[in-house]
Amino acid sequence: MKRLTLLCLLIVLGSACSLDEPSFEYDLQGHRGARGLLPENTIPGFLRAVEEGVDTVELDVVVTSDRQVVVSHEPWFNHTITSRADGSPVTQEVERSLNIFEMTFEETQLYDVGRRGNSNFPDQQAMDVTKPLLAEAILAVETYVYEQNYPPVRYNIETKSQPDWYGVYSPLPNEFAQLLYDQLVDLDILDRTIVQSFDPLTLIAMRQLDPDVTLAMLVYDESQSVELMTEILGFTPDIWSPSYDLVTPLLVDKTDRLGMKLIPWTVNDRDEMIRLLELGVDGIITDYPNRAP
């Protein structure tokens, strides 16, 4: 669902838009759905992202004790957004003890992750909602897209994995990759899915399962250089996905020469989005897809 060009807006809306209004072709990704507008990593949030015209729904996955793939940013219940069944808030002191990797999926449904809203996102609409299975979320989006006659959307799925979590908060990389891969095959969305991670080992495991899966390397600081991370991976990923403040003209040129797309995260200011797009990035990951140019 590429952004409408100025010409399309003039034709469809008949409005007197400014000729200076920017128009770009790029991959607009809704971060955790549309976190700035509705609870993160939830089915309502994903549907809102689709309504706002995203090309790609970005989300995170973890694994339960019964080996279900669940949509969640942390492998525990974040105190900022979580309430217990009785309505009491989860505190920061206990959040990591609420380990999803030690719970069955049924047990995860005892915790609400939307009714309190999110103090970091004052525009977010609060609602009662729980963490969904990956399969539930994908089927809900696919059904909504079909019913609304929207073009097919893509998915960008992050494995929440790092070495000190192995066997504690997450499976080992090979098992994590296999569980996710099997789900993508069953859901028939493999050709429309990016698998991304800060953990190169899950990307390596996914590449070994299927060399055709689109992979994105997430990076958060300058120590994770293109040269270092591609050496660790043993291959050049399809997408380089850095924190947006790491994007420079030099990085744009380097990723272009290596044949990688450059898609930074998480860009919530419209002027910054425009600056990055003018630099030549291939996509934007944002909590506010409604702000996209």
C-alpha positions in Angstrom: 0.0 0.0 0.0 2.4 2.7 -1.2 1.7 6.2 -0.1 -0.5 8.0 -2.5 1.3 10.4 -4.7 0.4 14.0 -4.9 -1.2 13.5 -8.2 -3.4 10.7 -6.8 -4.4 12.9 -3.9 -5.4 15.7 -6.2 -7.5 13.3 -8.4 -9.1 11.4 -5.5 -9.7 14.1 -3.1 -9.9 17.1 -5.4 -7.9 19.1 -2.8 -5.7 22.0 -3.4 -2.6 20.3 -2.0 0.7 22.2 -1.9 3.0 21.3 -4.8 5.8 21.2 -2.2 4.2 18.2 -0.4 6.8 15.4 -0.5 6.0 12.1 -2.3 8.1 9.0 -1.7 8.0 5.3 -2.6 9.2 3.2 0.3 8.3 0.5 2.7 6.2 1.9 5.6 6.3 -0.5 8.5 4.0 -0.2 11.5 6.2 -0.8 14.6 4.5 -3.3 16.9 1.4 -2.6 14.8 0.7 1.0 15.5 2.0 1.4 19.1 1.5 5.2 19.2 -2.3 4.7 18.6 -3.3 1.3 20.0 -1.7 -1.3 22.4 1.5 -2.7 21.0 1.8 -6.2 19.4 -2.0 -6.8 19.6 -4.5 -7.7 16.9 -6.3 -4.3 17.2 -3.0 -2.6 16.8 -2.1 -4.6 13.7 -5.5 -3.8 12.1 -5.1 -0.1 12.9 -1.7 -0.2 11.2 -3.3 -1.7 8.1 -6.0 1.0 8.2 -3.3 3.6 8.3 -1.8 2.2 5.0 1.3 0.4 6.1 3.0 -1.9 3.6 4.5 -4.1 6.4 3.2 -5.0 9.8 6.2 -5.2 12.2 6.0 -7.4 15.3 7.9 -9.4 17.8 7.7 -13.1 18.8 8.6 -15.2 21.9 8.0 -18.8 22.8 5.9 -20.4 25.6 6.6 -23.5 27.6 4.2 -25.5 25.4 6.2 -24.2 22.3 3.6 -21.8 21.0 4.8 -18.7 19.1 3.3 -15.7 20.8 3.5 -12.1 19.9 5.3 -10.1 22.5 8.2 -7.6 22.7 9.7 -9.1 25.8 9.7 -12.7 26.9 8.0 -11.6 30.1 5.2 -9.2 31.0 6.4 -5.6 30.9 5.3 -3.6 34.0 4.6 -0.5 31.9 1.6 -2.1 30.2 0.6 -5.2 32.1 -2.3 -5.8 34.5 -3.2 -9.0 36.4 -6.6 -10.7 36.1 -7.8 -8.7 39.2 -6.8 -5.4 37.5 -3.7 -4.7 39.7 -0.6 -3.5 37.8 2.4 -5.7 37.4 5.4 -4.0 39.0 8.9 -3.6 37.7 10.3 -5.7 40.6 8.4 -8.8 39.5 8.0 -8.5 35.7 10.9 -10.8 34.8 9.6 -13.5 37.1 6.5 -13.6 34.8 8.5 -15.5 32.3 6.5 -16.4 29.2 9.0 -19.2 28.3 7.9 -20.9 31.6 4.1 -20.4 30.9 1.7 -22.2 28.7 -0.1 -20.0 26.2 -3.3 -20.4 28.3 -1.5 -19.0 31.3 -0.4 -15.9 29.3 -4.0 -15.1 28.7 -4.5 -14.2 32.4 -2.6 -10.9 31.8 -4.0 -7.8 30.1 -1.6 -5.6 28.1 -3.8 -2.8 27.0 -6.3 -1.6 29.5 -3.8 0.8 31.3 -2.6 2.3 28.0 1.0 3.3 27.8 2.3 6.5 29.6 5.0 6.8 26.9 2.4 7.1 24.2 -0.3 9.5 25.4 -2.3 9.2 22.1 -2.6 5.5 22.6 -6.2 4.3 23.0 -6.5 2.0 26.0 -8.5 -1.3 25.7 -8.7 -4.7 27.3 -6.5 -7.0 25.2 -4.1 -10.0 25.7 -1.0 -11.2 23.8 -2.1 -13.3 20.7 -0.6 -16.3 19.1 1.3 -15.4 16.0 -1.1 -17.5 13.9 -4.1 -15.7 15.4 -2.6 -12.3 14.6 -1.7 -13.2 11.1 -5.1 -14.8 10.3 -6.8 -11.7 11.7 -4.8 -9.4 9.5 -5.2 -11.6 6.4 -8.9 -11.8 6.9 -9.2 -8.0 7.5 -7.2 -7.2 4.4 -9.3 -9.6 2.3 -12.6 -8.2 3.7 -11.6 -4.6 3.1 -10.2 -5.4 -0.4 -6.7 -4.0 0.6 -3.6 -5.1 -1.2 -1.7 -7.9 0.6 0.5 -6.7 3.4 3.9 -8.0 4.4 5.2 -8.9 7.8 8.5 -8.1 9.6 8.9 -10.6 12.5 11.6 -10.1 15.1 12.8 -13.1 17.1 13.3 -11.9 20.7 16.5 -13.8 21.4 20.0 -13.1 22.9 22.7 -15.4 24.2 22.0 -14.8 27.9 18.3 -15.7 27.4 19.0 -19.1 25.8 17.2 -21.8 27.8 16.0 -19.2 30.3 13.7 -16.8 28.4 13.9 -18.3 24.9 14.7 -21.5 23.1 18.1 -22.0 21.5 18.4 -20.3 18.1 18.0 -23.4 16.0 14.7 -24.4 17.8 13.4 -20.8 17.7 14.1 -20.5 14.0 12.4 -23.9 13.3 9.3 -23.0 15.3 8.9 -19.7 13.5 9.7 -21.1 10.1 7.1 -23.9 10.5 4.5 -21.3 11.4 5.3 -19.1 8.4 5.1 -22.1 6.1 1.7 -23.2 7.6 0.4 -19.7 7.3 1.6 -19.5 3.7 3.2 -16.1 4.2 6.9 -17.0 3.9 7.3 -15.1 0.6 5.8 -11.9 2.3 7.8 -12.1 5.5 11.1 -10.6 6.8 12.7 -12.3 9.7 14.7 -9.8 11.7 16.8 -10.0 14.9 19.5 -8.4 17.0 20.8 -12.0 17.5 22.8 -13.1 14.5 22.5 -16.7 15.5 18.8 -16.9 14.9 19.3 -15.3 11.5 22.1 -17.9 10.7 19.7 -20.7 11.8 16.9 -19.3 9.6 19.3 -19.1 6.6 20.3 -22.7 7.1 16.6 -23.7 7.1 15.9 -21.8 3.9 18.3 -19.5 2.1 15.4 -17.8 0.4 13.9 -16.3 3.6 14.4 -12.5 3.7 16.5 -11.6 6.6 17.2 -8.3 8.4 20.0 -7.5 10.8 19.0 -5.2 13.6 21.7 -3.0 15.0 21.6 -0.4 17.9 25.0 1.3 18.0 28.1 2.0 15.9 30.1 -0.9 17.4 27.9 -3.2 15.2 29.4 -2.2 11.9 28.4 -3.6 8.6 31.8 -5.3 8.2 31.6 -6.9 11.7 28.1 -8.2 11.5 28.3 -9.6 8.0 31.5 -11.4 9.1 29.7 -12.9 12.1 26.7 -13.9 10.0 28.8 -15.3 7.2 26.5 -13.7 4.6 25.2 -10.3 3.6 21.6 -9.9 5.0 18.9 -8.6 2.7 18.2 -5.7 5.0 20.3 -3.5 7.3 18.0 -2.1 10.0 19.8 0.3 12.4 18.6 2.8 14.9 17.6 5.8 12.8 20.2 8.0 14.4 22.9 5.8 12.9 21.9 6.6 9.3 24.4 8.7 7.4 25.0 9.3 3.7 28.0 7.0 4.0 25.8 4.2 5.4 23.2 4.7 2.7 26.0 4.4 0.1 27.6 1.3 1.7 24.4 -0.6 2.1 23.4 0.2 -1.5 26.7 -1.0 -2.8 26.3 -4.3 -0.9 22.8 -4.8 -2.3 21.1 -4.4 1.1 18.0 -2.4 1.7 18.3 0.2 4.5 15.3 0.3 6.9 15.8 2.2 10.1 13.8 2.1 13.4 11.9 3.7 15.2 11.1 7.0 13.5 8.2 8.9 15.0 8.8 12.5 13.8 7.5 13.4 10.4 10.3 15.8 9.6 12.9 13.1 10.5 11.1 10.6 8.3 11.3 13.0 5.4 15.0 13.7 6.1 15.8 10.0 6.1 13.8 9.3 2.9 15.6 12.2 1.2 18.9 10.5 2.2 17.7 7.4 0.4 16.5 4.9 3.0 14.3 2.1 1.6 11.8 2.1 4.4 10.7 3.5 7.8 9.6 1.7 10.9 7.4 3.9 13.0 5.0 3.8 16.0 2.9 6.4 14.2 2.1 5.3 10.6 -0.5 8.1 10.5 2.4 10.6 10.5 4.1 9.1 7.4 4.7 11.3 4.4 
